[in-house]
């Protein structure tokens, strides 16, 4: 069995107008997040892992925008129910924060089985843009842009 590395990335995808892309986890309906994922190999760099996760989870090519490391990483305890995915004795993960600045909305293709929906939130207002109401839906502004 191949264990996951306890090092991951979190990529905040946003437009110049501060529209932030969120994706809903298939295994946790109602749980919205940015793009995340683990480094696959010890020699895979953080930027390469971020570009791979963007492509896998959203279909967005990092070359469409500007990928930037925030020089920020969080170390957190891995939930007990997920520890079997990591090597024996591994209890903490370090997650590197990056952003992908896009000039405008990009088409999104979700990873089947991993995510069920996507939406955008306007970062400056801190509320999701959907029609109608404050909750993100498939008719979000990212979807309407396609």
N, C-alpha and C positions, 0 to 999 in steps of 0.2 A: 504494500500500500504506500502511496506517495502522500506525504503530509503537506499541508499548506504552510507557507512561510508566514511567520508572525510579523509581516510588514505589508502595509497596504497603502492605497491612495484614495483620496476623496477629491473629486473634480467638480467645482462649481462652474457650470456652463451658463454664460450670460451674454446678452447682446449689449451694444453700445448704449441702448436705452434702459439698461439695468433690468431687463426681463430675464429671470432666472429659470432655467429648466429644472423641473422636478419629475421624478419617475416613481411609480407606485410598485412596491414589491408584490410579486405574485403570492408569496407565502404569508404575507401580512397585509391583507386588504385594508386600505385606509392609512397605511404607513408610506409616506412620501419622503424621498431623499434625493440627494445629488448622486452622481455616478460614483460608485465605489468598487473596489476590488483588490485582491491580493497580488503581490508580485508572484510570478510563476516560477522563476528560477533565481538563484542567488546572484547571477550575473546580469539580470534584467534591471536596468536603471529605473528610477522613479518616473522620469519623463516618458520612457518607453512603455512602462506599465500603464500610465495614465492614458496615453494614446491608444493602447490596445483595449483598455476597458471602455473608453469612449466609443470605439468602433464596435466592440462586442455588444454593449448594452444599448446604444442609441443609433448606431450606424453612422455617426458623425465622424468625419475625418478631421483629426486635430490640425491638419495643414490648412483647413478652411479658416482658421483664426489664429490667435496668439495664445499659446500654452505658456503659463507662467507659474513658477513655484512661489509659494508665499513665504518660504523659509519658516514654516510653522508645521509642527508635528505634534500629535497627541499620542500618549501612551496610555492604554486603558486595559483593564482586566477583561479577558475573554469570558463571555457567559459560559457557565458550566455546560449547557446543552450543546455548545459548539466546540468544546475543547477536544473532542475525539478527532476532529479534522486536523489538528496540529500534533506535532511530535510529543512524545512522553515528557511531562513536566513543563510544557509550555503553557503559561497562564496569562501572558501579556502580549499585546499587539501594538505596534507603532504605526500610526496612520499619518501620511504626509498629505498636506493640503495644497491643492493647485487650483488654477482657474483656466478656463478656455474662454477668451473674449472673441465673440463672433461679431462681424459687422452688422449682421441681421439674422433673423431666425433661419434655421436650417431644417431640412426634412429629417424626421426622426423615424427610425425603424427599431422597434423594441426587440430585445432578445426574448424569443418564445420561452415560456415557462419561468422566466426570471422576473419579468415586469409585465404589468397588465395595462398600464395607462401612463400618459405623460401630460404635463400642464406647465404653464409658466406663471410665475409670480412676479409682480413688479417690486423689485427690491427696495426701492425708495419708499414705497407705501406699505410694504410688508403685508400685503394681502394678495391672495391668488386672483388672477384675472380669469374669470369664467363668465359665461352668459347663461342665465342670470345668477346673481348671488355671489358670495365670497368663496365658494368651494370650487376647486378645479375639476373639470370634466373633460371628456374627449373633445369637446368643442372649444377647448382653450385657444388662446391666441396663437400658440405654436401650430396647432392643428389647422386653424383657419388660414394660416399663411401659406399652406401648401397648395 
